[in-house]
């Protein structure tokens, strides 16, 4: 096994672990970590990738998005709330850096617009 595959397996396991925690804790996002796990397992091992895409964690959080179908409103709102809460921490901490606040505000607005208008909304499954 080469070093690159080992790196992707480790990265996938970290993403899977953080994604599982994020699926349980409301303030931690599961979506980006599970997406990282799917990408990493896909690069490292076909067997690990096939196992991961058959898990309930993947099916509940990523499957419809990866297939290009979109996300449910519940998932979209959960992602947007998480983004807003995490970015607001940085926004508050940059009270003496107005340029930083402007940049964070623009990034936040882009994220919200992206999830509202670019990611398809599917009915609850």
C-alpha atoms as a printed R data frame, in Angstrom:
    type eleno elety resid chain resno       x      y      z
1   ATOM     1    CA   UNK     A     1   0.000  0.000  0.000
2   ATOM     2    CA   UNK     A     2   1.503  3.329 -0.947
3   ATOM     3    CA   UNK     A     3   1.764  6.395  1.250
4   ATOM     4    CA   UNK     A     4  -0.884  8.341 -0.702
5   ATOM     5    CA   UNK     A     5  -3.544  5.663 -0.095
6   ATOM     6    CA   UNK     A     6  -2.680  5.521  3.602
7   ATOM     7    CA   UNK     A     7  -3.014  9.312  3.805
8   ATOM     8    CA   UNK     A     8  -6.466  9.195  2.173
9   ATOM     9    CA   UNK     A     9  -7.604  6.366  4.458
10  ATOM    10    CA   UNK     A    10  -6.543  8.326  7.550
11  ATOM    11    CA   UNK     A    11  -8.164 11.502  6.206
12  ATOM    12    CA   UNK     A    12 -11.357  9.535  5.441
13  ATOM    13    CA   UNK     A    13 -11.467  8.068  8.938
14  ATOM    14    CA   UNK     A    14 -11.014 11.517 10.478
15  ATOM    15    CA   UNK     A    15 -13.791 12.892  8.256
16  ATOM    16    CA   UNK     A    16 -16.046  9.974  9.138
17  ATOM    17    CA   UNK     A    17 -15.427 10.417 12.871
18  ATOM    18    CA   UNK     A    18 -16.063 14.163 12.810
19  ATOM    19    CA   UNK     A    19 -19.093 13.666 10.556
20  ATOM    20    CA   UNK     A    20 -20.565 11.107 12.962
21  ATOM    21    CA   UNK     A    21 -20.085 13.537 15.850
22  ATOM    22    CA   UNK     A    22 -21.612 16.311 13.730
23  ATOM    23    CA   UNK     A    23 -24.665 14.166 12.995
24  ATOM    24    CA   UNK     A    24 -25.333 13.988 16.736
25  ATOM    25    CA   UNK     A    25 -24.282 17.465 17.913
26  ATOM    26    CA   UNK     A    26 -26.439 20.286 16.557
27  ATOM    27    CA   UNK     A    27 -23.651 22.899 16.446
28  ATOM    28    CA   UNK     A    28 -21.133 20.812 14.526
29  ATOM    29    CA   UNK     A    29 -21.751 20.284 10.812
30  ATOM    30    CA   UNK     A    30 -21.751 16.699  9.562
31  ATOM    31    CA   UNK     A    31 -22.040 17.462  5.856
32  ATOM    32    CA   UNK     A    32 -18.534 18.764  5.021
33  ATOM    33    CA   UNK     A    33 -16.812 16.054  7.051
34  ATOM    34    CA   UNK     A    34 -18.851 13.281  5.464
35  ATOM    35    CA   UNK     A    35 -18.132 14.765  2.045
36  ATOM    36    CA   UNK     A    36 -14.428 14.679  2.945
37  ATOM    37    CA   UNK     A    37 -14.776 11.034  3.995
38  ATOM    38    CA   UNK     A    38 -16.541 10.102  0.747
39  ATOM    39    CA   UNK     A    39 -13.855 11.834 -1.321
40  ATOM    40    CA   UNK     A    40 -10.996 10.317  0.682
41  ATOM    41    CA   UNK     A    41 -12.381  6.788  0.674
42  ATOM    42    CA   UNK     A    42 -13.031  7.101 -3.054
43  ATOM    43    CA   UNK     A    43  -9.368  7.984 -3.598
44  ATOM    44    CA   UNK     A    44  -7.992  5.323 -1.269
45  ATOM    45    CA   UNK     A    45  -9.922  2.089 -1.601
46  ATOM    46    CA   UNK     A    46 -12.892  0.902 -3.615
47  ATOM    47    CA   UNK     A    47 -13.880 -1.449 -0.799
48  ATOM    48    CA   UNK     A    48 -13.869  1.348  1.818
49  ATOM    49    CA   UNK     A    49 -15.766  3.646 -0.551
50  ATOM    50    CA   UNK     A    50 -18.442  1.006 -1.219
51  ATOM    51    CA   UNK     A    51 -18.784  0.369  2.512
52  ATOM    52    CA   UNK     A    52 -19.116  4.088  3.274
53  ATOM    53    CA   UNK     A    53 -21.780  4.764  0.642
54  ATOM    54    CA   UNK     A    54 -23.833  1.887  2.017
55  ATOM    55    CA   UNK     A    55 -23.940  3.340  5.563
56  ATOM    56    CA   UNK     A    56 -27.012  5.058  6.961
57  ATOM    57    CA   UNK     A    57 -24.894  8.119  7.801
58  ATOM    58    CA   UNK     A    58 -24.054  8.606  4.122
59  ATOM    59    CA   UNK     A    59 -27.580  7.882  2.895
60  ATOM    60    CA   UNK     A    60 -29.197 10.332  5.337
61  ATOM    61    CA   UNK     A    61 -26.768 13.214  4.844
62  ATOM    62    CA   UNK     A    62 -25.043 13.046  1.468
63  ATOM    63    CA   UNK     A    63 -26.615 10.656 -0.996
64  ATOM    64    CA   UNK     A    64 -29.162 12.996 -2.561
65  ATOM    65    CA   UNK     A    65 -26.635 15.847 -2.835
66  ATOM    66    CA   UNK     A    66 -23.947 13.671 -4.411
67  ATOM    67    CA   UNK     A    67 -26.447 12.317 -6.934
68  ATOM    68    CA   UNK     A    68 -27.236 15.899 -7.931
69  ATOM    69    CA   UNK     A    69 -30.770 15.797 -6.575
70  ATOM    70    CA   UNK     A    70 -30.233 18.454 -3.907
71  ATOM    71    CA   UNK     A    71 -31.004 18.658 -0.190
72  ATOM    72    CA   UNK     A    72 -34.090 18.782  1.950
73  ATOM    73    CA   UNK     A    73 -34.989 22.116  3.576
74  ATOM    74    CA   UNK     A    74 -34.177 20.618  6.962
75  ATOM    75    CA   UNK     A    75 -30.623 19.783  5.848
76  ATOM    76    CA   UNK     A    76 -30.183 23.155  4.156
77  ATOM    77    CA   UNK     A    77 -31.342 25.038  7.238
78  ATOM    78    CA   UNK     A    78 -29.100 22.956  9.510
79  ATOM    79    CA   UNK     A    79 -26.086 23.744  7.314
80  ATOM    80    CA   UNK     A    80 -26.952 27.456  7.107
81  ATOM    81    CA   UNK     A    81 -27.445 27.759 10.879
82  ATOM    82    CA   UNK     A    82 -24.117 26.055 11.511
83  ATOM    83    CA   UNK     A    83 -22.343 28.331  9.031
84  ATOM    84    CA   UNK     A    84 -23.958 31.389 10.592
85  ATOM    85    CA   UNK     A    85 -23.043 30.400 14.153
86  ATOM    86    CA   UNK     A    86 -19.443 29.552 13.323
87  ATOM    87    CA   UNK     A    87 -18.893 32.656 11.211
88  ATOM    88    CA   UNK     A    88 -20.466 34.880 13.851
89  ATOM    89    CA   UNK     A    89 -17.766 33.771 16.303
90  ATOM    90    CA   UNK     A    90 -15.102 35.042 13.888
91  ATOM    91    CA   UNK     A    91 -17.147 38.177 13.232
92  ATOM    92    CA   UNK     A    92 -17.352 38.972 16.954
93  ATOM    93    CA   UNK     A    93 -13.648 38.317 17.464
94  ATOM    94    CA   UNK     A    94 -12.759 40.758 14.661
95  ATOM    95    CA   UNK     A    95 -14.201 43.792 16.384
96  ATOM    96    CA   UNK     A    96 -11.019 45.785 15.660
97  ATOM    97    CA   UNK     A    97 -10.583 44.499 12.085
98  ATOM    98    CA   UNK     A    98 -13.328 46.022  9.921
99  ATOM    99    CA   UNK     A    99 -11.908 44.578  6.689
100 ATOM   100    CA   UNK     A   100 -12.070 41.096  8.212
101 ATOM   101    CA   UNK     A   101 -15.677 41.653  9.184
102 ATOM   102    CA   UNK     A   102 -16.521 42.781  5.658
103 ATOM   103    CA   UNK     A   103 -14.838 39.713  4.148
104 ATOM   104    CA   UNK     A   104 -16.609 37.369  6.589
105 ATOM   105    CA   UNK     A   105 -19.924 39.100  5.902
106 ATOM   106    CA   UNK     A   106 -19.475 38.637  2.148
107 ATOM   107    CA   UNK     A   107 -18.517 34.985  2.543
108 ATOM   108    CA   UNK     A   108 -21.511 34.411  4.816
109 ATOM   109    CA   UNK     A   109 -23.849 36.075  2.314
110 ATOM   110    CA   UNK     A   110 -22.412 33.943 -0.491
111 ATOM   111    CA   UNK     A   111 -22.961 30.737  1.517
112 ATOM   112    CA   UNK     A   112 -26.551 31.628  2.319
113 ATOM   113    CA   UNK     A   113 -27.311 32.614 -1.284
114 ATOM   114    CA   UNK     A   114 -25.653 29.447 -2.574
115 ATOM   115    CA   UNK     A   115 -27.698 27.143 -0.358
116 ATOM   116    CA   UNK     A   116 -30.939 29.045 -1.013
117 ATOM   117    CA   UNK     A   117 -30.671 29.490 -4.775
118 ATOM   118    CA   UNK     A   118 -28.093 27.052 -6.207
119 ATOM   119    CA   UNK     A   119 -28.615 23.847 -4.237
120 ATOM   120    CA   UNK     A   120 -31.825 22.160 -5.322
121 ATOM   121    CA   UNK     A   121 -34.465 21.610 -2.678
122 ATOM   122    CA   UNK     A   122 -36.008 18.162 -2.634
123 ATOM   123    CA   UNK     A   123 -39.084 17.052 -0.717
124 ATOM   124    CA   UNK     A   124 -38.517 15.231  2.537
125 ATOM   125    CA   UNK     A   125 -37.742 11.589  1.901
